[in-house]
Amino acid sequence: MSADPALASRRSLTLKFNIPISKTSEFWSALKQGRFVTTRCTSCGTVSFPPQSDCPKCMKGEATWTELGRDATVVTFTQVRMPPASFAECDPYVIAICELEGGLKLLAWLEGVDPEGVRLGMKVRLEGRTSPEGNPYYVFVPT
């Protein structure tokens, strides 16, 4: 008995998502300008990242936008040697969680450093980038 050819065939599948960003549009606009902002709850003062329309601590929907600093310290990191399919064209890369001045922690790619040269406590800076498709994103780079 032979297997159904449809079950054994392989082909690429491209997925596109339309993610509503109306409540976080200030973040994306600022990022395109090279600025880094996030939300601060006006009720309890909690700073959230990524930006939140509702406070994760007190659950109120009263937030203002606040500027983030760019200087940070590497708290933890990992080197990705076997990337997922969506990053198959990428060489091995480093993803790091870095703590900004003020205590907020962000996850991003760490660029501009040999993966073997990354160290805990390393000083880095948050920088904006634009993908070939025109989408803004951010990375850490060593200082």
LOKE-572227 format. One record per atom (N, C-alpha, C, CB): y, x, z. Coordinates in steps of 0.001 Angstrom, whole numbers, plus 500000, padded with zeros to 6 digits. Each point is the difference from the previous one (the first is absolute). Glycine has a CB too. Layout:
N
YXZ/...
This chain:
143
498833500849500000/501167499151500000/501240500901500000/498753498130501226/502143501686497828/501194500844499910/501159499336500749/499227500920497763/501644499923502721/501170499507500751/500992499358499047/499691501793501741/501046497247498774/501054499340499229/501053501045499631/499588497767501177/500727502454497527/500954501039499599/501383499799500633/498747500224497849/501644498568502402/501313499750500597/500074500535501422/500238497972498568/498644502054502133/499983500491501369/499981501524500056/498819497915500682/500748502722498231/499879501448499998/501157500690499290/497550499708500068/503296499558499245/501090500640499252/501150500383500929/499360498684497958/501361502337501631/501159500456500775/501200500036499077/498547501367501568/502606498280498969/501244500091499249/501156500062500988/499005498733498034/502088501784501504/501183500116500859/500636498636500186/500387502358499218/500172497461501936/500686498761500327/501352500367500602/497803498747500380/503253500751499027/501339500269500507/500501498770500737/500468501620498114/499955498587503121/500529498900500799/501505500166500159/497802499771501224/502916499150498662/501443500007500237/500292498927501027/500522500834497650/500280499536503346/500335499072501063/501492499722499980/498075500830501388/502289497933498774/501391499622500187/500179499725501484/500218499024497636/500394501934503039/500182499902501438/501442499596500278/498205501747500428/502019497128500236/501378499585500281/500668500978500969/499359497589499613/501854502823500033/500700500968500841/501363499493500451/498801501815498806/501435496892501088/501328499482500319/500443500338501421/499579498167498388/499495501836502577/500383500285501386/500114501499500277/498878497882500677/500639502946498404/500105501451500186/500786500657498864/497817499967501232/502895499246497988/500715500550498844/501041501045500401/499636497836498827/500953502050502350/500963500991500471/499335501378500115/501260498192501246/497506501846499213/499262501257500101/499828500631498625/498801499141502030/500756500086496980/499747500530498655/501296500410499318/497970498552499826/503084500685500364/501305500359499421/500514501305500593/500515497568499642/499387502566501679/500442501221500674/499158501194499548/500758498640501986/497939501168497883/499115501083499591/500364500501498601/498172499034501434/502187500062497671/500436500400498654/501256500863500058/499004497898499073/501810501916501973/501234500780500179/499765501264500824/501306497879499848/497444502353500563/499693501166500809/500272499810501479/500502501348498030/499713497407502400/500224499683501412/498712499413500568/502491499590499612/497347500555501710/498811499484500663/500425499058501107/498700502088499452/500907496654500410/500355498977500976/498755499248500428/502292499781498998/497826499570502145/498936499115500458/500634498924500860/498263501858499929/500919497295500657/500523498888500788/499971500309501490/499236498425498228/501786501043502447/500101500066501465/500198498565500482/500996502390499999/498169497197500944/500086498646500554/501271499880500832/497472499785500029/503326499203499701/501237499807500762/499723499393501376/501246499711497844/497565499732502353/499663499421501300/499492501045500987/499468497870498841/499560502967500730/499395500951500945/500261501464499646/498252498304500420/502311501969498403/500328501365499610/498878500788499357/501583499941501814/497250499457497979/498870500701499399/500314500399498564/498427498728501481/501342502542498206/500152500499498632/498622499970499356/501998501486500614/497905497906498210/498712499838499322/499977500749498679/499725497773501085/499150502845498640/499773500555498674/498527499816499675/501893501695500248/497831497722498584/500946499579498984/500879498857500494/498386500729498248/502725499021501026/500909498935500424/499275498670500185/501848501168498802/498542498115502232/499376498711500327/501067498918500081/498148501167501256/501558497670498211/500955498888500140/499869499345501368/499912499605497523/498905500498503077/499776499481501353/499580501171500881/499332497686499132/501243502386502044/499725501102500921/498537499965500456/502410499967500767/496872501167499108/498609500020500440/499850499981501524/499462501237497918/501631499014502811/499931500011501464/500340498632500584/500607502427499984/500558497027499670/500417498731500611/499845498800499058/501600501302501393/498034498981497353/499725498971498988/501230499201499555/497743499850500977/503450500613499347/501213499316499540/500355500493498604/500830499743502380/499815499432496866/500373500323498624/501456500390499868/498256498444499231/502232502365501680/501412500385500009/500084501517499914/500646497951501366/499406502580497410/500016501444499817/501247500439499244/497499500019500016/502930501197500262/501078500630499248/499438501278499375/501808499028501544/498888501475497460/499579501227499341/500628501191500712/499758498796497789/499437502253502380/500467501206500667/499570501228499198/499887498843502252/500974502169497712/499706501242499286/498957500811500757/502325500018499044/496802500625500220/499018500916500576/500435501430499723/498143498304499703/501559502584501218/500227501416499741/498947500506499035/501031500311502277/499149500893497230/499057500563499040/499141501114500579/501600499401498231/498826501204502859/499256501114500578/498839499488500828/502077501390500029/496766499268499804/498787499545500682/499091501186500315/500156497775498823/498791501925501936/499005500988500397/498615499442499682/501514500916501835/497617499923497600/498636499574499677/499232499762501302/500040501303497810/499424497474502325/499209499622501171/498508500140499697/501821498413500738/497782501150498074/498618500135499547/499996499933498482/499085498958502135/499838501502497257/499924500023498539/498547500071499563/502250501121499859/497532498591498879/498678500162499404/500177500430498561/498991498260501531/500074502545497994/500000500407498609/499009499114499260/500633502400500585/499825496996498325/499147499134499193/499477500829498832/501300497896500665/497399502389499368/499374500800498936/499305499118498968/499686501868501632/499883496956498796/499335499043499109/500861498746499957/497670500924500526/503321499042498581/500934498873499995/499355498707499515/501841501619499617/498717497259500813/499511498717499473/500318499910498508/500320498887502262/499055500184497061/500131499870498546/501452499903499548/497788498881499972/503057500443500799/501398499828499589/500794501301500050/499878497666500830/499591503377499825/500657501304500065/499101501088499403/501262499259502056/497815500350497075/499016500929499445/500650501165499261/498417498100499804/502757501698499613/500664501060499247/500720500999500905/500265498398498119/499788501325503176/500709500868500946/499106501139500482/501395498046500719/499224503124499433/499314501120500638/499824499644501468/500972501705498358/498216499037502387/499918499741501447/501406499954500600/497736501139500111/502468497937500809/501327499810500580/499886499770501493/500841499054497838/500322501032502828/500052499838501445/500780498737500334/499861502502500341/499592496708500559/500691498845500557/500262500331501462/498897498331498374/502333501419502075/500358500358501375/500676498844500714/500239502377499299/499546497555501989/500792499131500872/500986500926500684/498114498266500367/503157501434499457/501061500829500547/500901499159500885/499909501506497993/500567499107503081/500862499305500952/501450500365499733/498160499982501723/502639498983497997/501430500184499803/500675500194501343/499939498608497907/501246501982502071/500787500080501224/500213498571500480/501161502179499291/498599497556501951/500077498638500517/498628499397500237/502151499732498813/496778500926500689/498654499568500331/499264499162498979/500787500102502234/499873499416496720/499329499180498997/499071500876499171/501957498404499922/496817501119499826/499015500760499228/499801499346498640/498849500748502121/501124500091496841/499811499542498628/498838500732499363/502438499471499812/496882499853499288/498905500561499223/500495500212498578/498246498860501452/501537502337497996/500401500266498617/499278501243499501/502263498935500386/497806501277498307/499486501228499412/500873501141500482/499099498784497958/500300502383502203/500718501220500341/499962500880498755/499406499851502507/501759500371496890/500087500758498761/500607501377500247/500217497857498716/499547503060500347/500659501289500027/499421501004500970/501979498804499342/496785500983501086/499346500944500902/498524500071499637/501666499513501857/497784501677498188/498576500175499763/499231499256501091/500384502258498882/498596496973500757/499262499237501019/499506500854501166/499316498459498197/500349502801501537/499527500872501070/501138500464500914/498152500743498493/503087499065501070/501143500465500776/500611498957500917/500429501536498167/499057497246501824/500549498936500851/499574500239501450/499951498353498063/500971501468502866/499727500201501417/500600498867500823/499953502487499646/499386497163501444/500581499043500943/501289500600500536/497716499059500632/503304500100499527/501287500465500482/500916500531498909/498874500522502104/500625499547496674/500783500502498867/501216499105499783/497918500960498926/503231499640500803/501228499247499749/500038499580498531/501221501266501837/499057497455497940/500058499436498655/501240499116499865/497475500074499821/502780499537498948/501147499130499715/499532498870499094/501645501930500242/498846496882500004/499705498813499212/500871500012498746/499363498690502086/500022501132496743/500745499973498740/499537498839499144/500296502485500092/500621496975499121/499694498919499078/499568500543498647/501636498541501193/497518500705498145/499528500336498657/499977498715499176/498601501961500865/501245498197497823/499837498859499106/498789500261499122/502493499497500014/496599499542499931/498785500148499192/500364499923498516/498585498982501852/500519501451497262/500256499887498562/500281498558499563/498534501987499660/500940497048501098/500247498582499680/501344499513500529/497540499618500043/503171501241500698/501310499629500528/499980499442501410/500642499566497697/498223500538502997/499893499470501360/500372501056501030/498211498431499235/502615501216501736/500365500982501029/498869500170501010/502425499403499712/497455501806500812/499064500281501087/500545501195500764/497997499081498700/501353501302502393/500482501109500811/498857500948500321/501794498539500972/498564502713499278/499050501050500353/500615500862501088/499002499998497672/500166500824502947/500485501044500904/499916501322499267/499264498720502067/501722502162498170/499983501356499461/500300500955501151/500737499217497673/498700501989502284/500290500950501094/501455500436499974/497631500798499930/502916499501501271/501384500479500062/500025501492500170/500742497837500969/
